[in-house]
Amino acid sequence: MPEPIAFDESQVDVSSIDFSDLEAQYHVPEPEHSYEHFVICDGAPIAPEAKAPVLKKVLTKLFSQCGKVVDMFMPLENGQTKGYLIIELESAAAADKAVKQLNGKKLDVKHRLAVNKLPDMEKYALNDNISEEFREPAIPEFRSHGYLKSWLLDPNGREQFMLHHHDTVGVYWYKKNIQPEEVIEPRAHWTSASMKFSPKGTYLFSFFPGGVQAWGGEKFDRIRRFVHPGVQLLDFSPTEKFLVTLSPEPITIPPEDHPARAQCLFSADSAGHKLVIWDLQTGLPVRTFALPPNLEKQQSMPWPLIKWSFDDKYCARMGPDALAIYDTTQEFALLDKKLYKAEGIMDFEFAPAGVRLATTRKNDPPETVFSFWTPETPNQSARVSVVQLPSRQVLRTVNLFNVSDVKLCWQDEAKLLCCKVDRHTKSKKTTFTNLELLSLGEKDIPVEKVELKEVVSSFQWEPHGERFVTVSKLDTPNPNIAIPDNIVSFYDVEEAKVAKQVIKKWLCYKTVTKTHANQIRWSPKGRFVVVATITGANGELDFYDSDYDGEKEKEQSDKVKSNLKLLNHHEYKGLTDLAWDPSGRYVAGWSSAWRHKIENGYRIYDLVGILRKEELIDGFREFEWRPRPPSMLSSNDKKKVRKSLKEYAAQFEEADAMEADAELRELILKRKRLLQEWYTWRKEVIAKLKELHLTQEQAETREEVIEEVKEEILEEKEEVIE
């Protein structure tokens, strides 16, 4: 008996088989009166009858994206359309697709479509909770939280900061050399995790199991809740328009008949998503996202996942081989309705301010720019690209070779971009760093290269300047970690004129070797910089002045204007964090119990490194200065302040002295009172003189000068003359 032949069904072309007889036999016809393939569209423009065919053509084309449009009924009344229409599609699946894709679609600036299936409308109409009579919705009573920027009105210009220890959080006024003053009474169990100020200091955010809460105003009242269970990370857009939250728990949508459905702010499309963008003013979610599969598998989450342009007009997130850029002014629609393709994209950064290119006209607004980099491939070098939005024009491309990693570091005014390129030798045994410095405001965006032999671990631009500081070390094993091997380098610009053109070249004018320093913190106002060793065990702080008024050291280069001076050195065991206050007058260092349990607390230094405040607090967790919005003073106003700086400084010193010493305060107030009494008496005398019509000149003319001559014999002497 012959062996049966094995049948391989994978080799059969199923598309060539005719199933029409089976389909006809088992076809289930739709009920005669089924309306599952009908949808009702509301929110359409109300147009004159003459323009109805054009409107109908536009909407037919729109709904045809979801399936074939069988019929469209557009009712008319009084010679114009009524703003709604009923569409018959080819199938129930097409109707479902139309609801999913077109419900809430913005047709133009004034019209947004509301698309629902026709049977659903009947279901809503039969709902007992819906009245046939129109009832105006109740508007909740406005609740004022006071002036949200009230702390900026402090007459002494003091800074606020937040202290968090154990389960207690307090906000305080900083007072020079004395105990901080409470803004509000410290609150226990205010947060279930950490606390965080928004970028301009308007809000203070706390965590709770159901999401995050915003607090603000003079007494830090609760302003709004953002319900997103399990939130662990949050971030903000630069202008405080939007809040971003991330939770490891996917969003779940209650069923329609569930009582919690009415309070759920998320649409059905958000089910399973973990990232939410909120509108801070309304408290409503404006966009949600699912996490890419590659991030779901990672143990550590890169943050933030959403990055913003300087004016919040655009935001973007990175995906495999592409960048998704959204226009926030168009309901977070994808820019140009397509992704920005970038094969192998590794990282990107928006410019932190508007960029004024050499081609930007004087009265034109600055450009929105972002940069990204892609790695090497067998057929292409690594690249750093600078792109303008919304045109997507590539302004500059820098080709790189033998690249291990790239960090994109923008200067705060977006005039300069540093590409910190970690490169390896051909054998890949040694790594070193090149700094590619791009000048965005110059023609064709020139690139200056600084080649180093070491690997740069930390880089930071000076705010509002062109100087920068790096921390680096040689890529060689250190046999003894107790021996410091880090190098701190200070760079400034050397300007040279070549053929009537000024050429910039960055020059290292000072190097500090054999140090454990690993962090750089420039003052927000520039000039002063702290180079710190933050290891959690043996911390150190070095305070430098880069524009010292004294004599320049011989080892510093004369080709640059900078004059570096070490002002102070401090050891701080257990140092875990470091931050300048917004004014650049003080810098705070603290030891967090979240990192280790020894000598927890904080210290505050002034800008030259003098210790002003130290406090050890058991269970201390975090310290944060309250940010300030950008100054509203014009350049002329700032010049006037600088001219009168000595006068203002004397006033503030007097106020500080009065706060520190009660007896001195009484003495100063007594002197001021006596001086005021003298001014009052003098004013009264002048008024009396005016009443008598006597001026000073008249008073002098009425005076009589009497001269008296008086002779006095002081000594008499007789002498006999022969």
Summary of the structure (lengths in Angstrom):
residues: 722
radius of gyration: 36.8
end to end distance: 189.1
largest distance: 189.1
contacts: 1912
relative contact order: 0.06
helix: 18%
strand: 36%
